[in-house]
Amino acid sequence: MIAQLSTNFRITVIALSALLICFSTLVSAQSDQGLASRQFGIGQPQTIEDLPPGQLKRRLQSLPPQASAKALKWLQSMEFTGTDLDLLWIDDEGGVLFVDTFLPDPEQAAQAAGAAVEEAPVATLNDAFLLHSRPGAPNVVFIDFDGHTFSNTAWGAGSYAAKPYDLDGSATTFNASERTKIVDIWHRVAEDLAPFNIDVTTEEPATFDRYTGRLLITRDETVSGGPMPSAGAGGVAYVGVFGLSNYHTYYSPALVYYDNLGSGFEAYVAEAASHEFGHNLNLSHDGTTTGDPYYGGHGSGLVSWAPIMGVGYYQNVTQWSKGEYASANQLQDDLTIIQ
């Protein structure tokens, strides 16, 4: 009888433990989903303590008061959600940037990179570094493929000598295949920005000002083999800096690491380029209330779709969005903000 009671007690304890685990898992899932839906920015958070625990809060708490106050004011001027908290980074001076760590699946990237590419006409290839989508526009974004050295910027003291877009091991020349990909990348980014009065160009502007962006297509290591900022990411860019008086001298360029994007596959590079420039224009990520920081899209084949500020590597159509998909956690109107 005593043995039977002992057995029943053990079974009851095991059952209660299982129920507690299930309850804990359910509460955790609900908590995660609540955080994914949580909206920040436009005046929020009012204080650092209003942020949930995580790397962003710890980073703000670790900064000197002046830098922390700058970062907090910066965060209040943008819109972001709970799924952005691990992707938002703060530099030592309180500048806010996104580090985009989502990379294409290696197998899909290998298949995409191996697909046949129709070579552009010779005349177009000859003009690969002279392309303009809207010559004379007051706003410009320069897609830089031939390497660039930048010094003493928000990216850090000293110099970064960034490598050119090089797929054949010859860094000083661009063969027909590379030029074809460059034309395609330009065309895709130009199409994304076609509704706006902005010139997307591969020709380096004679002068840069607060309305001139630079999208630097490079590797995540410097010419000397050292790491570029946030090496290992697909791209990285400061948020809401286009138009600031020191944009072109301090918060530029936006960085796109082609070696982490299907070894330079043009569709992936173009998607990342538009995405990073979107951050410069004060756009955050399009995620989901179920916890995805980047919405990967829906549909298949020709009718597949994804938001540019989500992840559009695998979809045929990508567009600026305001959350027109199921379980969207970011209703930011990209078109209005860019305009």
C-alpha positions in Angstrom: 0.0 0.0 0.0 2.8 2.4 1.0 4.7 1.5 -2.2 1.5 2.2 -4.3 1.1 5.6 -2.6 4.8 6.4 -3.3 4.4 5.5 -6.9 1.3 7.6 -7.3 3.1 10.5 -5.6 6.0 10.3 -8.0 3.6 10.2 -11.0 1.8 13.2 -9.6 5.0 15.2 -9.2 6.2 14.2 -12.7 2.8 15.3 -14.1 2.9 18.6 -12.3 6.5 19.2 -13.5 5.4 18.6 -17.1 2.5 21.1 -16.6 4.9 23.7 -15.2 7.2 23.2 -18.1 4.4 23.6 -20.6 3.1 26.7 -18.8 6.5 28.2 -18.7 7.0 27.6 -22.4 3.6 29.1 -23.2 4.3 32.2 -21.1 7.8 32.5 -22.7 6.3 32.2 -26.2 3.6 34.8 -25.4 6.3 37.1 -23.9 8.5 36.7 -27.0 5.5 37.4 -29.3 4.6 40.5 -27.2 8.1 41.8 -27.5 8.1 41.2 -31.3 4.9 43.3 -31.5 6.2 46.1 -29.2 6.8 49.5 -30.9 9.6 51.8 -30.0 10.7 55.2 -31.3 8.8 58.5 -32.0 9.5 59.6 -28.4 10.0 56.1 -26.9 11.8 54.8 -24.9 11.7 57.9 -22.6 14.5 56.4 -20.5 17.0 53.5 -20.8 15.0 51.6 -18.2 12.0 51.5 -20.5 13.9 49.1 -22.8 13.6 45.4 -22.1 16.8 43.5 -21.0 19.2 42.8 -23.8 22.4 43.9 -25.6 20.9 47.3 -26.6 20.0 48.2 -23.0 23.3 47.0 -21.6 25.2 49.0 -24.3 23.3 52.2 -23.4 24.0 51.6 -19.7 27.7 51.2 -20.3 28.2 54.4 -22.2 29.3 57.8 -20.7 26.3 60.0 -20.0 26.7 62.3 -23.0 26.9 59.4 -25.5 24.1 57.6 -23.8 21.9 60.7 -24.0 22.7 61.1 -27.7 21.8 57.5 -28.4 18.6 57.7 -26.5 17.5 60.8 -28.4 18.5 59.1 -31.7 16.4 56.0 -30.8 13.4 58.3 -30.0 13.7 59.9 -33.5 13.2 56.6 -35.4 10.7 53.7 -35.4 11.7 50.2 -34.5 10.2 47.1 -33.0 11.1 44.4 -30.5 12.6 42.2 -33.2 15.1 45.0 -34.0 16.6 45.1 -30.5 19.4 42.6 -31.2 20.2 44.2 -34.6 20.5 47.8 -33.4 24.0 48.8 -32.3 25.4 51.9 -30.6 28.8 53.3 -31.3 31.1 54.8 -28.7 29.8 58.3 -29.4 26.1 57.3 -29.3 25.5 56.9 -33.0 22.8 54.3 -33.9 23.3 51.8 -36.7 21.9 48.5 -38.0 24.1 45.5 -38.3 22.3 43.1 -40.7 23.5 39.6 -39.9 20.9 37.6 -41.9 22.9 36.0 -44.8 21.6 34.0 -47.8 21.5 30.2 -47.3 24.8 28.8 -48.7 23.2 26.1 -50.8 20.7 28.5 -52.4 23.4 31.1 -52.9 25.6 28.5 -54.7 22.7 27.6 -57.0 21.9 31.2 -57.7 25.5 32.2 -58.4 25.9 29.3 -60.8 22.9 30.3 -62.9 23.6 31.5 -66.4 23.7 35.3 -66.8 22.8 37.1 -70.0 25.7 39.4 -70.8 24.8 43.0 -71.4 25.6 44.7 -74.8 29.2 45.9 -75.3 28.1 49.5 -75.3 26.4 49.1 -71.9 29.4 47.3 -70.5 31.7 50.1 -71.6 29.4 52.5 -69.7 29.2 50.3 -66.5 30.8 53.1 -64.5 28.9 56.0 -66.1 25.3 54.9 -65.4 22.7 57.4 -64.1 19.0 56.8 -63.4 18.0 60.5 -63.0 20.9 62.8 -64.1 20.7 66.2 -62.4 18.5 65.2 -59.5 19.2 67.0 -56.2 19.6 63.7 -54.3 22.2 61.2 -55.3 23.3 57.7 -54.3 26.6 56.5 -55.7 27.1 52.7 -55.9 30.8 52.4 -55.4 32.4 49.2 -56.9 36.0 50.1 -57.4 37.2 50.3 -53.7 37.4 53.3 -51.4 39.4 54.5 -48.5 37.7 56.4 -45.7 39.3 57.8 -42.6 38.2 59.1 -39.1 34.5 58.6 -39.6 31.8 57.2 -37.4 33.1 53.8 -38.4 36.2 54.4 -36.3 39.5 56.3 -36.0 42.1 55.7 -38.6 41.6 54.4 -42.1 39.7 51.6 -43.8 41.0 50.7 -47.3 38.0 48.8 -48.7 38.5 46.3 -51.5 36.8 46.6 -54.9 34.1 44.3 -56.3 36.3 41.6 -57.6 35.2 38.1 -58.7 38.1 37.0 -60.9 41.1 37.9 -58.6 42.1 40.9 -60.6 41.4 43.8 -58.4 42.4 46.6 -60.8 40.3 45.5 -63.8 36.7 44.6 -64.4 35.9 41.8 -66.9 32.7 41.5 -68.9 31.1 39.2 -66.3 31.8 41.7 -63.5 30.6 44.6 -65.5 27.4 42.7 -66.4 26.7 42.1 -62.7 27.5 45.8 -61.9 25.0 46.9 -64.5 22.4 44.5 -63.1 23.0 45.7 -59.5 22.6 49.3 -60.6 19.5 48.5 -62.5 17.8 46.8 -59.5 18.7 49.6 -57.1 17.6 52.2 -59.6 14.3 50.4 -60.0 13.7 50.4 -56.2 14.3 54.2 -56.1 12.6 55.1 -59.3 9.6 56.8 -57.6 11.8 59.4 -56.0 13.8 62.4 -57.2 17.2 60.7 -56.7 19.9 59.8 -59.1 21.3 56.3 -58.7 24.7 56.3 -60.3 27.8 54.3 -60.8 29.8 57.4 -61.7 31.6 58.9 -58.7 30.2 62.4 -58.2 32.6 65.4 -58.6 31.5 66.6 -55.1 29.6 65.1 -52.2 27.2 66.9 -49.9 24.6 66.1 -47.3 22.3 64.7 -50.1 24.9 62.4 -51.6 24.9 58.8 -50.4 27.6 56.2 -51.0 26.8 52.5 -51.1 30.2 50.8 -50.9 30.2 47.3 -52.4 33.2 45.6 -50.9 34.5 42.6 -48.9 34.4 42.4 -45.2 38.1 42.6 -44.9 40.4 45.5 -45.8 43.1 45.6 -48.5 45.6 44.7 -45.7 43.5 41.8 -44.5 42.1 43.5 -41.4 38.3 43.4 -40.5 35.9 46.0 -41.9 33.3 47.3 -39.5 30.9 44.5 -38.4 32.8 41.9 -40.5 30.7 38.8 -41.0 27.5 40.8 -41.7 25.8 41.2 -45.0 25.6 44.9 -44.6 25.7 47.7 -42.0 24.5 51.3 -42.1 23.7 54.2 -39.8 20.1 55.1 -39.3 18.4 58.3 -40.5 21.6 60.1 -41.5 20.8 61.1 -45.1 20.6 64.9 -45.2 22.5 65.5 -42.0 25.2 68.2 -42.4 27.9 65.6 -41.7 26.3 62.7 -43.5 28.8 62.5 -46.4 31.9 63.2 -44.2 31.1 61.2 -41.1 28.2 58.7 -41.4 28.9 57.5 -44.9 29.4 55.1 -46.5 26.8 52.4 -46.0 28.6 49.1 -46.3 27.5 46.0 -48.3 29.8 42.9 -48.0 29.4 41.1 -51.3 31.6 38.2 -50.2 28.9 37.3 -47.7 26.1 37.5 -50.2 26.4 34.5 -52.5 30.0 35.5 -53.4 28.8 38.6 -55.1 25.6 37.3 -56.7 24.0 40.4 -58.2 20.4 39.9 -56.9 21.6 39.5 -53.3 24.0 42.4 -53.5 21.3 44.7 -54.9 18.8 43.7 -52.3 21.3 44.4 -49.5 22.3 47.7 -51.1 18.7 49.0 -51.3 18.1 47.7 -47.7 21.2 49.5 -46.3 20.4 52.7 -48.0 16.9 52.4 -46.6 18.5 52.5 -43.1 20.3 55.7 -44.1 16.8 57.1 -45.0 15.5 56.2 -41.5 13.8 52.9 -42.3 13.8 50.0 -39.8 13.1 46.3 -40.5 9.9 44.7 -41.6 9.5 41.7 -39.3 6.7 39.7 -37.9 4.7 39.5 -34.6 5.8 35.9 -34.4 9.4 36.9 -33.8 11.1 37.1 -37.2 13.3 40.2 -37.4 13.2 40.0 -41.2 10.0 38.9 -43.1 11.1 36.5 -45.8 8.1 37.1 -48.1 5.4 34.9 -49.6 4.2 33.4 -52.8 6.4 31.4 -55.3 7.9 31.9 -58.7 7.0 35.0 -60.6 4.4 36.1 -58.1 6.7 35.7 -55.0 7.0 38.9 -53.0 9.0 40.4 -50.0 9.6 43.8 -48.5 12.9 45.5 -49.2 13.3 46.1 -45.5 12.7 42.4 -44.7 14.7 39.9 -46.7 14.1 39.6 -50.4 16.9 37.4 -51.4 14.7 34.5 -52.6 11.6 36.4 -54.0 11.0 37.7 -57.5 9.3 41.0 -56.5 10.6 43.2 -53.7 9.0 46.6 -52.7 9.0 49.2 -50.1 6.2 48.3 -47.6 4.0 49.5 -44.8 3.2 46.1 -43.4 0.8 44.8 -46.1 1.3 41.1 -45.1 0.1 38.8 -42.4 1.6 39.2 -38.9 3.5 42.3 -39.8 5.0 44.0 -36.8 6.2 47.2 -38.6 3.6 49.5 -40.1 6.2 52.2 -41.0 5.2 53.7 -44.4 8.5 53.4 -46.3 7.4 55.4 -49.4 6.2 58.3 -47.3 9.3 58.4 -45.2 11.6 58.3 -48.2 9.6 61.0 -50.0 
